[in-house]
């Protein structure tokens, strides 16, 4: 796995963790959902290959 894919995986993991911690604290999520969806779809495509 090259560096760009690793970086995207780390960003995806970080977004999931931030969203979860914000949800547990009772706050709204400050993450851009469109960006998160695009990263998730891209990583799903890469994992399928």
C-alpha distances in whole Angstrom, upper triangle without the diagonal:
4,7,8,6,7,10,11,10,13,15,15,16,19,20,21,22,25,26,27,28,30,31,33,35,36,35,33,30,29,26,26,25,25,22,20,21,19,16,16,17,14,12,14,14,10,10,13,12
4,6,6,6,9,10,11,13,15,16,17,19,20,22,23,25,26,27,29,31,32,33,35,37,35,33,30,29,25,25,25,24,21,20,21,19,16,17,18,14,13,16,15,11,13,16,14
4,5,5,6,9,10,10,12,14,15,16,18,20,21,22,24,26,27,28,30,32,33,34,33,31,28,26,23,23,24,23,19,19,20,18,15,17,18,15,13,17,17,13,15,18,17
4,5,5,6,9,10,11,12,14,15,17,18,20,21,23,24,26,27,29,30,32,33,31,29,25,24,21,20,21,20,16,16,17,15,12,14,15,12,11,15,14,12,14,17,16
4,5,5,6,9,10,10,12,14,15,17,18,20,21,23,24,26,27,29,30,32,30,28,24,24,20,20,20,19,15,15,16,14,10,12,13,10,8,11,11,8,10,13,13
4,5,5,6,9,10,11,12,14,15,17,18,20,21,23,24,26,27,29,30,29,27,24,23,20,20,20,20,17,15,17,16,12,13,15,12,10,13,14,11,12,15,15
4,5,5,6,9,10,10,12,14,15,16,18,20,21,22,24,26,27,28,27,25,21,20,17,18,18,18,14,14,16,14,11,13,15,12,11,15,15,13,14,18,18
4,5,5,6,9,10,11,12,14,15,16,18,20,21,22,24,26,27,25,23,19,19,15,15,15,15,11,10,12,11,7,9,11,9,8,11,12,11,12,15,16
4,5,5,6,9,10,11,12,14,15,17,18,20,21,23,24,26,24,23,19,19,16,16,16,16,13,11,13,12,8,9,11,10,7,10,12,10,11,14,15
4,5,5,6,9,10,11,12,14,15,16,18,20,21,22,24,23,22,18,18,15,16,16,17,14,12,15,14,11,11,15,13,11,14,16,14,14,18,19
4,5,5,6,9,10,10,12,14,15,16,18,20,21,22,20,19,15,14,11,12,13,14,10,9,12,12,8,10,13,12,11,14,16,15,15,19,20
4,5,5,6,9,10,11,12,14,15,17,19,20,21,20,18,14,14,11,12,11,12,10,7,9,10,7,7,10,10,9,11,14,13,13,16,18
4,5,5,6,9,10,11,12,14,15,17,18,20,19,18,15,15,12,14,14,16,13,10,13,14,10,10,13,14,11,13,16,15,15,18,20
4,5,5,6,9,10,11,12,14,15,16,18,17,16,13,13,10,13,13,15,13,10,14,15,12,12,16,16,14,16,19,18,18,21,23
4,5,5,6,9,10,11,12,14,15,16,15,13,10,10,7,9,10,12,10,7,11,12,10,10,14,15,13,15,18,18,18,21,23
4,6,5,6,9,10,11,12,14,15,14,13,10,12,9,12,11,14,12,9,11,13,11,10,14,15,13,15,18,18,17,20,23
4,5,5,6,9,10,11,12,14,14,14,11,12,11,14,14,17,15,12,15,17,15,14,18,19,17,18,21,21,20,23,25
4,5,5,6,8,10,11,12,11,11,8,8,8,12,12,15,14,12,15,17,15,15,19,20,18,20,23,23,23,25,28
4,6,5,6,9,10,11,9,8,6,8,7,10,10,14,13,10,13,16,15,14,17,19,18,19,22,23,22,25,27
4,5,5,6,9,10,10,10,8,11,11,14,13,17,17,13,15,18,17,16,19,21,19,20,24,24,23,25,28
4,5,5,6,9,9,10,9,11,12,15,16,19,18,16,18,21,19,19,22,24,22,23,27,27,26,29,31
4,5,5,6,5,6,6,8,10,13,14,18,17,15,18,21,20,19,22,24,23,24,28,28,27,30,33
4,5,5,6,7,7,10,12,15,14,18,18,16,18,21,20,19,22,24,23,24,27,28,27,29,32
4,5,8,10,10,13,15,18,18,22,22,19,21,24,23,22,25,27,26,26,30,30,29,31,34
4,6,9,10,13,15,18,19,22,22,20,22,26,25,24,27,29,28,29,32,32,32,34,37
4,7,9,12,15,18,18,21,22,20,22,25,25,24,27,29,28,29,32,33,32,34,37
4,6,9,12,14,15,19,19,18,20,23,23,22,25,27,27,28,31,32,31,34,36
4,6,9,11,12,15,16,15,17,20,20,20,23,25,25,26,28,30,29,32,34
4,6,8,9,13,13,12,14,17,17,17,19,21,21,22,25,26,26,28,31
4,7,9,12,12,11,14,16,16,17,20,21,21,23,25,26,27,29,31
4,6,9,8,8,11,13,12,13,16,17,18,19,22,22,23,25,28
4,6,6,6,9,10,11,12,15,16,17,18,20,21,23,25,27
4,5,5,6,9,10,10,12,14,15,16,18,20,21,22,25
4,5,5,6,9,10,11,12,14,15,17,18,20,21,23
4,5,5,6,9,10,11,12,14,15,17,18,20,22
4,5,5,6,9,10,11,12,14,15,16,18,20
4,5,5,6,9,10,10,12,14,15,16,19
4,5,5,6,9,10,11,12,14,15,17
4,6,5,6,9,10,11,12,14,16
4,5,5,6,9,10,10,12,15
4,5,5,6,9,10,11,13
4,5,5,6,9,10,11
4,5,5,6,9,10
4,5,5,6,9
4,6,5,7
4,5,5
4,5
4
